[in-house]
Amino acid sequence: HTRMAHATLYKEQDRLMKQREAQREKLNEEMQEKYANNIEVLNRVNSEYAERVSLVEKEKDKLLQQLKAEADRNQRELEKKMEKVKIEADRRIEGFKEKDHAEKQRMMAL
């Protein structure tokens, strides 16, 4: 009677241990799957982020090129205007010199 009870007890204990082992295995697999999914999500997020950063960098470079081109144009226009102002100033100075010279000639003639 006792031996049979012991055998039943051992069988039950064995069954419980196997059941726990199976549950542990299942949980382990689930955790590994979850981990793999998390890694996949992280990788996707990282690559999307890198893509966006790259697009922003390209846009920034484009804008910088546009600004530089605009600055170069403005510089050329400024140089042209300054050249015109210089020519006009030289012309006026020349006119004053001629007038002054003519005035001196007239004074001498008197």
Number of C-alpha atoms within 10 A of each C-alpha: 6 7 8 9 10 11 12 12 12 12 12 12 12 12 12 12 12 12 12 12 12 12 12 12 12 12 12 12 12 12 12 12 12 12 12 12 12 12 12 12 12 12 12 12 12 12 12 12 12 12 12 12 12 12 12 12 12 12 12 12 12 12 12 12 12 12 12 12 12 12 12 12 12 12 12 12 12 12 12 12 12 12 12 12 12 12 12 12 12 12 12 12 12 12 12 12 12 12 12 12 12 12 12 11 11 10 9 8 7 5
